[in-house]
Amino acid sequence: MPRSQKSGQWNWLLIAGVLGATGLMSAVLWAQGPQARITAEIDNSQRATIAGSHPPRASAEYDTGRVPADTKLESVSMVFNRSAAQEADLQALIAAQQDPRSPQYHKWLTPDDFAARFGMTDADISKVAFWLQQQGFTIDGSSRSRTRLSFSGTVQQIESAFSTEIHYYTMDGEKHFAPASDLSVPAALAPVVRTIDNLSTFRPKPHVKFRSTQAPSPNFTSSQSGSHFLTPGDIATIYDVKPAYQAGLTGSGQSIAIVGQSSIALSDIENFESAAGLAKKDPTEILVPGEPEALETERRQRNGIPVDEETWRQISEVGRKYAVSVPQ
């Protein structure tokens, strides 16, 4: 056999061996499950800063003073990060699930499978929960994926536990609250804590800016907000859904879940259905197991779910629809 051919075969054998070893290591890691990562004593006097936990928009020029210490904050979440091994395993799994040549192609994990492979150990979550309770917080629950722990408490407890101050900020006529500085946690928790969620009412905003025009426009535009809207029928036309209907692809017998960060008002859904000429069909509301109830302020601040939830309503014959709330 020519040397070049032998060399080529050797290279392919080497590559196959590496891939096989990677797959074997991934399987071994899954079988073993996540490892305990909080090994040191949790000491409040030894601190570590969570970089980037202070919102950039919460600047001193907009500061209007501290939030009262007895203000109750709910649905606060400690979000955990994955270990380096877990992150590598997850990225390998994602790649394999999208590779038609892989045995893992389109083999999706259940939430419990995900938790067992990529979440925190029960022992570590118990340690974090115990520390939070020592700071005076009420534990609301752990996410099913074991990647976050939700709790509630007062502003005073938040400030004491995370070494910060919660201030009000007024920007563009809107009043917000947020930490005045980066948060910190005991050093023993630093390797597992990504961030603390829902301590700020600053929300992401679109960066796209549309140039105004004085020319007449045939678009359906709100006379109150100036926003442009599409009906479900418009969506069906724009995306040329009729050929799918004619092929028998109507979505009949299927279920769709619309996931959002707040609960919804069913009256909004019913008003939309009435305006669009659709039959009334309320969704089934589901709160993700282990998550606390969404704040009413969150409902008022996020109004996209009803539109998303109804957009497909006209363009499919889905049997069931679910509005899934995942509080931030």
Buried (B, 14 or more C-beta within 10 A) or exposed (E): EEEEEEEEEEEEEEEEEEEEEBBEBBEEBBEEEBEEBBEEEBEBEEBBBBEEBBBEBBEEEBBEEBBEEEEEBBBBBBBBBBBEEBEBBBEBBEEBBEEEEBEBEEEEBEBEEBBBBBBBBEEBBBBBBEBBEEBBBBBBBBBBBBBBBBBBBBBBBBBBBBBBEBBBBEBEEEEBBBBBBBBBBBBBBBBBBBBBBBBBBBEEEEEEEEEEEEEEEEEEEEEEEEEEEBBBBBBBEEEEBEEBBEEEEBBEEEEBEBEBBBBBBBEBBBEBBEEBEBEEEEBEEBBBEBBBEBBEEBBEEBEEBBBEBBBBBBBBEBEEBBBBBBBB
